[in-house]
Amino acid sequence: MNPLFLNAIPILEKIENAGYEAYFVGGAVRDQLLNREIADVDIASSATPEEIKQIFPNTADVGIEHGTVLVLYKGSGYEITTFRTESEYKDFRRPDEVMFIRSLEEDLKRRDFTMNAMAMNKKGNLIDPFNGQLAISQKRIETVGKAEERFAEDALRMMRAIRFVSQLSFSLDPSCFHALEKMTSLLQHIAVERKTAEFEKLLLGKNRINAIDLLCKANIDHYLPRLSEVSARITVVTQFQCTDLNLEEMWALLLYALKIKSDDIEVFLRSWKLPIKRIRQIASILSWIQLRFKQSWGSSTLYEAGKETMIHTERVYNVIQKQEVSQSINHWVNQFESLPIKSRSDLAVTGKDLMLMLNRPSGPWIKECLTMIEKAILEGGLENKRERIRERVLTCNLK
C-alpha cells in the first residue's frame, strides 16, 4: 500500500472507533491500481461534518456545505467528505441540494466514471460495486450508470472523459462517446476557467494526440474559447509528434498550428483566462519560433531570448521540423554559456554608474547606452570591465 495511505490509516481507525465507517475513495484508489503517482488521498465517511469535528480536535471547514471537512493530523491535512447523494443539477455543474447519507454504495453511485467509483478500506480491500477494477484492466472509460445522466449532471465530465484518454491512454466506451456527441452543447454552461484546467491537463497527457482528435470528433472544440472562430481545427496539431513538450510549449505549438497572428495572441490566450505572465511567456516563445525559421541563433539573439526561452523555442521548432525534440539543444546551451554576458545584470556598470561617468541626469539615453555596451561586448569589441566601458562611453555621442 502506498505510504500516503499508510500514513492516513490512523484517521480511518479513529473514525471507526467512534462508531462510523471510513474509506479511501476516488482518484487515489484508481491510481494505486494503476501504479501511478498519488498526490494526496481523499476519505469518505458515514460520519457527518459535525460528527467528524467531534472526533478530531483540529479541523477546518473547507467545503462543509458539501460535506467536506479538513482534518489536520500530525502535520498533514486530510479532506473527509460525508457519504452523500445529490438532487438535480440545474446549472449542469453543481447539485441544487446535497443530502448526507450513511450508505457507501449510494455515495459511490453518484460519481462520474466506474474507475473513480471504488473505495478501499484500511486493510487495502476494494469495494467496487460498479466494476471499476474491470474497466481499468480493460483500459476503458465508462460512466457509472447512463452516460447521458452523468453528463447532464455535470457537463465538465465530458472534458474529464477526454482528459483521462490523454492521461491514462484508455479508450472511451462507445456509449460514453455517443453521449458526448449528443450533449456537447452543455459545455456552454461551464465556466471558462474550469474548461481551461481540463484542457491543459489534456495537453500534458502522453496520449494527447488521440485525445485532441477525439475532442474534435465530438465537437467539444466548438465550445472552447475562440476555437470555433479559427479557420483550422486544433486537430492540425496532431500532425506533430509532441508528447515531450511541456504546457507552455504545447500552447505555443497550438498557436503556431492554428496560425494565430502575432497581434491576436494575447487576446486569444486571455479568452482562456490564462495569467498575463504565462501569456507573455507563450507569446515570446512563439515570436522566437517565427524568427528561428528565418535565421539560426547568434550571440545577440541568444542573449536577448535568454537560456530558458531559447530552450523552449528550440524544442517547439524541432517538433515543427519533425526532428527529435532535444536535437541540437545542448549545442545552443553551450553557445549561450560561452557568451561573455548572459543578462544585463552581468554588466560591469549600471545606469547609475553611467550617470556619474557622464555627469548627466537620468533619461532614455541610459537604455540606449546600455544596449550599445551589450552589443559591443557580445560582438567581442569591448571587454566587460568598468574602465574599458568608461573609455568607450566617453567617446560616444549619445543623445
C-alpha positions as semicolon CSV with decimal commas, in nm:
position;residue;x (nm);y (nm);z (nm)
1;M;0,000;0,000;0,000
2;N;0,124;0,349;-0,088
3;P;0,281;0,539;0,208
4;L;0,020;0,813;0,173
5;F;-0,250;0,556;0,251
6;L;-0,048;0,406;0,534
7;N;0,001;0,748;0,695
8;A;-0,375;0,810;0,680
9;I;-0,484;0,475;0,828
10;P;-0,497;0,623;1,183
11;I;-0,758;0,870;1,052
12;L;-0,980;0,584;0,935
13;E;-0,927;0,399;1,263
14;K;-1,028;0,698;1,474
15;I;-1,348;0,737;1,276
16;E;-1,425;0,365;1,301
17;N;-1,353;0,366;1,675
18;A;-1,615;0,639;1,709
19;G;-1,871;0,405;1,551
20;Y;-1,868;0,523;1,187
21;E;-1,742;0,393;0,852
22;A;-1,447;0,543;0,666
23;Y;-1,277;0,456;0,337
24;F;-1,023;0,584;0,089
25;V;-1,204;0,689;-0,229
26;G;-1,164;0,844;-0,572
27;G;-0,862;0,902;-0,790
28;A;-0,607;0,785;-0,534
29;V;-0,762;0,437;-0,527
30;R;-0,765;0,430;-0,907
31;D;-0,402;0,543;-0,929
32;Q;-0,297;0,285;-0,670
33;L;-0,427;0,013;-0,904
34;L;-0,251;0,177;-1,198
35;N;0,077;0,218;-1,008
36;R;0,062;0,589;-1,081
37;E;0,197;0,862;-0,856
38;I;-0,051;0,969;-0,589
39;A;-0,057;1,333;-0,483
40;D;-0,299;1,302;-0,191
41;V;-0,574;1,078;-0,058
42;D;-0,943;1,150;-0,012
43;I;-1,151;0,992;0,259
44;A;-1,527;0,934;0,264
45;S;-1,716;0,858;0,582
46;S;-2,064;0,787;0,715
47;A;-1,996;1,049;0,985
48;T;-2,147;1,393;0,926
49;P;-1,923;1,703;0,925
50;E;-2,027;1,785;1,283
51;E;-1,953;1,429;1,394
52;I;-1,609;1,446;1,227
53;K;-1,535;1,769;1,413
54;Q;-1,623;1,599;1,741
55;I;-1,374;1,319;1,667
56;F;-1,080;1,541;1,567
57;P;-0,966;1,847;1,763
58;N;-0,806;2,029;1,469
59;T;-1,031;2,083;1,167
60;A;-1,120;2,348;0,910
61;D;-1,440;2,393;0,712
62;V;-1,317;2,380;0,353
63;G;-1,644;2,276;0,189
64;I;-1,878;2,197;0,471
65;E;-2,189;2,279;0,267
66;H;-2,095;1,981;0,050
67;G;-1,996;1,768;0,348
68;T;-1,618;1,819;0,341
69;V;-1,406;1,891;0,648
70;L;-1,028;1,927;0,651
71;V;-0,871;1,731;0,936
72;L;-0,523;1,836;1,046
73;Y;-0,332;1,538;1,179
74;K;0,041;1,510;1,255
75;G;0,133;1,794;1,024
76;S;-0,078;1,678;0,729
77;G;-0,425;1,771;0,608
78;Y;-0,690;1,518;0,508
79;E;-1,019;1,605;0,343
80;I;-1,302;1,392;0,480
81;T;-1,635;1,403;0,299
82;T;-1,959;1,260;0,431
83;F;-2,136;0,998;0,221
84;R;-2,392;1,194;0,024
85;T;-2,649;1,188;-0,250
86;E;-2,741;1,480;-0,468
87;S;-3,053;1,641;-0,614
88;E;-3,089;1,771;-0,970
89;Y;-2,811;1,976;-1,131
90;K;-2,992;2,278;-1,275
91;D;-2,671;2,460;-1,377
92;F;-2,509;2,147;-1,531
93;R;-2,225;2,174;-1,280
94;R;-2,337;2,167;-0,915
95;P;-2,628;1,996;-0,740
96;D;-2,907;2,215;-0,606
97;E;-2,903;2,023;-0,280
98;V;-2,674;1,775;-0,103
99;M;-2,819;1,515;0,134
100;F;-2,595;1,330;0,382
101;I;-2,646;0,954;0,394
102;R;-2,494;0,651;0,570
103;S;-2,454;0,425;0,263
104;L;-2,114;0,395;0,090
105;E;-2,262;0,236;-0,222
106;E;-2,514;0,518;-0,267
107;D;-2,225;0,765;-0,232
108;L;-2,019;0,584;-0,496
109;K;-2,323;0,571;-0,723
110;R;-2,319;0,949;-0,774
111;R;-1,959;0,955;-0,906
112;D;-1,859;1,005;-1,268
113;F;-1,667;0,704;-1,401
114;T;-1,654;0,348;-1,274
115;M;-1,277;0,367;-1,227
116;N;-1,336;0,656;-0,986
117;A;-1,626;0,489;-0,805
118;M;-1,423;0,249;-0,592
119;A;-1,337;0,260;-0,224
120;M;-1,063;0,093;-0,022
121;N;-1,066;0,008;0,347
122;K;-0,772;0,032;0,588
123;K;-0,666;-0,324;0,504
124;G;-0,639;-0,247;0,131
125;N;-0,956;-0,436;0,038
126;L;-1,154;-0,288;-0,252
127;I;-1,524;-0,205;-0,252
128;D;-1,613;-0,198;-0,620
129;P;-1,989;-0,216;-0,683
130;F;-1,967;-0,081;-1,040
131;N;-1,678;-0,294;-1,170
132;G;-1,425;-0,015;-1,186
133;Q;-1,136;-0,258;-1,149
134;L;-1,255;-0,446;-1,458
135;A;-1,277;-0,119;-1,654
136;I;-0,920;-0,037;-1,551
137;S;-0,795;-0,383;-1,654
138;Q;-0,964;-0,333;-1,993
139;K;-0,835;0,027;-2,016
140;R;-1,187;0,153;-2,067
141;I;-1,352;0,476;-1,954
142;E;-1,719;0,425;-1,877
143;T;-1,967;0,615;-1,665
144;V;-2,144;0,497;-1,353
145;G;-2,490;0,433;-1,495
146;K;-2,614;0,610;-1,809
147;A;-2,362;0,847;-1,963
148;E;-2,635;1,097;-2,059
149;E;-2,740;1,128;-1,695
150;R;-2,385;1,174;-1,566
151;F;-2,303;1,438;-1,828
152;A;-2,632;1,621;-1,772
153;E;-2,549;1,642;-1,401
154;D;-2,205;1,791;-1,465
155;A;-2,118;1,883;-1,824
156;L;-1,749;1,919;-1,734
157;R;-1,740;1,539;-1,706
158;M;-1,733;1,528;-2,085
159;M;-1,398;1,705;-2,087
160;R;-1,278;1,492;-1,796
161;A;-1,352;1,182;-2,005
162;I;-1,131;1,310;-2,289
163;R;-0,867;1,423;-2,041
164;F;-0,847;1,069;-1,897
165;V;-0,800;0,935;-2,251
166;S;-0,496;1,162;-2,272
167;Q;-0,355;1,091;-1,926
168;L;-0,422;0,717;-1,900
169;S;-0,419;0,611;-2,268
170;F;-0,756;0,444;-2,209
171;S;-1,031;0,414;-2,471
172;L;-1,372;0,573;-2,439
173;D;-1,664;0,335;-2,405
174;P;-1,885;0,367;-2,719
175;S;-2,192;0,464;-2,514
176;C;-1,984;0,731;-2,347
177;F;-1,871;0,877;-2,680
178;H;-2,225;0,871;-2,824
179;A;-2,344;1,067;-2,522
180;L;-2,060;1,316;-2,578
181;E;-2,170;1,372;-2,937
182;K;-2,529;1,437;-2,827
183;M;-2,460;1,659;-2,524
184;T;-2,153;1,865;-2,610
185;S;-2,354;2,188;-2,621
186;L;-2,400;2,169;-2,243
187;L;-2,039;2,283;-2,210
188;Q;-2,157;2,637;-2,286
189;H;-2,282;2,647;-1,925
190;I;-1,938;2,569;-1,778
191;A;-1,701;2,844;-1,662
192;V;-1,401;2,907;-1,887
193;E;-1,156;2,855;-1,600
194;R;-1,282;2,500;-1,544
195;K;-1,267;2,413;-1,912
196;T;-0,916;2,555;-1,934
197;A;-0,800;2,346;-1,637
198;E;-0,924;2,026;-1,805
199;F;-0,785;2,125;-2,145
200;E;-0,439;2,193;-2,000
201;K;-0,434;1,855;-1,826
202;L;-0,528;1,700;-2,161
203;L;-0,239;1,885;-2,331
204;L;0,007;1,726;-2,088
205;G;-0,110;1,365;-2,124
206;K;0,106;1,111;-2,304
207;N;-0,190;1,025;-2,530
208;R;-0,265;1,391;-2,605
209;I;-0,271;1,343;-2,984
210;N;-0,551;1,085;-2,974
211;A;-0,735;1,286;-2,710
212;I;-0,728;1,603;-2,923
213;D;-0,855;1,406;-3,220
214;L;-1,138;1,263;-3,006
215;L;-1,219;1,606;-2,867
216;C;-1,269;1,739;-3,220
217;K;-1,469;1,437;-3,334
218;A;-1,712;1,511;-3,051
219;N;-1,713;1,882;-3,149
220;I;-1,606;1,982;-2,799
221;D;-1,363;2,233;-2,951
222;H;-1,664;2,436;-3,069
223;Y;-1,739;2,514;-2,704
224;L;-1,385;2,611;-2,606
225;P;-1,264;2,974;-2,617
226;R;-1,206;3,113;-2,967
227;L;-1,156;2,771;-3,127
228;S;-1,481;2,789;-3,321
229;E;-1,361;3,118;-3,478
230;V;-1,033;2,999;-3,628
231;S;-1,025;2,856;-3,978
232;A;-0,835;2,540;-3,882
233;R;-0,940;2,295;-3,613
234;I;-0,699;2,201;-3,338
235;T;-0,654;1,860;-3,497
236;V;-0,385;2,033;-3,707
237;V;-0,158;1,987;-3,406
238;T;-0,193;1,609;-3,433
239;Q;0,045;1,607;-3,731
240;F;0,329;1,673;-3,488
241;Q;0,498;1,427;-3,250
242;C;0,470;1,648;-2,946
243;T;0,445;1,412;-2,649
244;D;0,758;1,551;-2,482
245;L;0,658;1,918;-2,485
246;N;0,563;2,095;-2,163
247;L;0,250;2,305;-2,119
248;E;0,382;2,643;-2,240
249;E;0,547;2,471;-2,536
250;M;0,221;2,295;-2,623
251;W;0,034;2,626;-2,619
252;A;0,299;2,778;-2,849
253;L;0,274;2,480;-3,086
254;L;-0,105;2,504;-3,086
255;L;-0,098;2,876;-3,167
256;Y;0,154;2,813;-3,442
257;A;-0,054;2,529;-3,591
258;L;-0,369;2,742;-3,579
259;K;-0,182;3,032;-3,746
260;I;-0,288;3,279;-3,479
261;K;-0,147;3,619;-3,579
262;S;0,104;3,790;-3,351
263;D;-0,131;4,077;-3,265
264;D;-0,408;3,831;-3,173
265;I;-0,207;3,601;-2,944
266;E;-0,277;3,791;-2,622
267;V;-0,649;3,825;-2,699
268;F;-0,669;3,453;-2,782
269;L;-0,498;3,343;-2,459
270;R;-0,684;3,594;-2,243
271;S;-1,007;3,432;-2,360
272;W;-0,881;3,117;-2,186
273;K;-0,828;3,321;-1,867
274;L;-0,455;3,247;-1,856
275;P;-0,244;3,467;-1,625
276;I;-0,073;3,756;-1,806
277;K;0,274;3,630;-1,707
278;R;0,211;3,297;-1,882
279;I;0,055;3,471;-2,181
280;R;0,368;3,679;-2,229
281;Q;0,593;3,375;-2,195
282;I;0,394;3,182;-2,458
283;A;0,386;3,485;-2,690
284;S;0,762;3,524;-2,650
285;I;0,826;3,160;-2,742
286;L;0,608;3,196;-3,049
287;S;0,781;3,516;-3,165
288;W;1,122;3,349;-3,136
289;I;0,993;3,047;-3,328
290;Q;0,895;3,278;-3,614
291;L;1,244;3,431;-3,611
292;R;1,406;3,087;-3,584
293;F;1,260;2,994;-3,921
294;K;1,439;3,293;-4,074
295;Q;1,778;3,256;-3,912
296;S;1,986;3,045;-3,674
297;W;2,079;3,157;-3,326
298;G;2,358;3,411;-3,289
299;S;2,519;3,581;-2,990
300;S;2,272;3,869;-2,988
301;T;1,959;3,654;-3,029
302;L;2,073;3,401;-2,768
303;Y;2,139;3,688;-2,529
304;E;1,810;3,862;-2,600
305;A;1,598;3,547;-2,573
306;G;1,773;3,409;-2,266
307;K;1,857;3,047;-2,196
308;E;1,512;2,932;-2,081
309;T;1,317;3,088;-2,369
310;M;1,577;2,967;-2,619
311;I;1,533;2,608;-2,498
312;H;1,152;2,631;-2,515
313;T;1,177;2,779;-2,864
314;E;1,420;2,520;-2,992
315;R;1,212;2,230;-2,858
316;V;0,897;2,352;-3,035
317;Y;1,095;2,439;-3,350
318;N;1,236;2,085;-3,360
319;V;0,887;1,937;-3,328
320;I;0,760;2,155;-3,612
321;Q;1,058;2,049;-3,822
322;K;0,976;1,685;-3,738
323;Q;1,310;1,639;-3,564
324;E;1,398;1,490;-3,226
325;V;1,267;1,737;-2,969
326;S;1,603;1,783;-2,797
327;Q;1,811;1,789;-3,116
328;S;2,097;2,045;-3,105
329;I;1,975;2,195;-2,775
330;N;2,300;2,105;-2,597
331;H;2,489;2,284;-2,872
332;W;2,289;2,604;-2,828
333;V;2,309;2,582;-2,449
334;N;2,687;2,561;-2,480
335;Q;2,681;2,860;-2,714
336;F;2,476;3,054;-2,463
337;E;2,705;2,959;-2,173
338;S;3,004;3,083;-2,372
339;L;2,861;3,434;-2,405
340;P;3,068;3,698;-2,222
341;I;2,747;3,821;-2,055
342;K;2,419;3,635;-2,002
343;S;2,199;3,926;-1,892
344;R;2,217;4,300;-1,826
345;S;2,288;4,230;-1,460
346;D;2,624;4,085;-1,568
347;L;2,746;4,422;-1,697
348;A;3,032;4,578;-1,503
349;V;2,839;4,907;-1,493
350;T;2,485;5,015;-1,410
351;G;2,273;5,302;-1,527
352;K;2,369;5,491;-1,213
353;D;2,739;5,442;-1,298
354;L;2,679;5,591;-1,644
355;M;2,510;5,897;-1,491
356;L;2,816;5,955;-1,271
357;M;3,063;5,895;-1,555
358;L;2,896;6,147;-1,784
359;N;2,757;6,375;-1,516
360;R;2,413;6,354;-1,676
361;P;2,065;6,319;-1,529
362;S;1,852;6,011;-1,584
363;G;1,682;5,975;-1,921
364;P;1,619;5,750;-2,224
365;W;1,988;5,781;-2,313
366;I;2,076;5,532;-2,038
367;K;1,889;5,246;-2,206
368;E;2,045;5,339;-2,541
369;C;2,391;5,342;-2,386
370;L;2,348;5,008;-2,207
371;T;2,221;4,848;-2,529
372;M;2,527;4,979;-2,714
373;I;2,757;4,840;-2,443
374;E;2,586;4,499;-2,451
375;K;2,618;4,479;-2,829
376;A;2,986;4,573;-2,823
377;I;3,064;4,314;-2,556
378;L;2,869;4,037;-2,731
379;E;3,045;4,112;-3,062
380;G;3,384;4,093;-2,890
381;G;3,477;4,455;-2,945
382;L;3,464;4,554;-2,579
383;E;3,576;4,394;-2,255
384;N;3,323;4,378;-1,976
385;K;3,540;4,585;-1,744
386;R;3,436;4,910;-1,581
387;E;3,735;5,115;-1,703
388;R;3,710;4,985;-2,062
389;I;3,338;5,062;-2,068
390;R;3,406;5,411;-1,928
391;E;3,655;5,480;-2,207
392;R;3,402;5,369;-2,470
393;V;3,117;5,570;-2,319
394;L;3,321;5,891;-2,305
395;T;3,385;5,867;-2,679
396;C;3,020;5,802;-2,768
397;N;2,793;6,072;-2,900
398;L;2,477;5,998;-2,701
399;K;2,159;6,195;-2,744
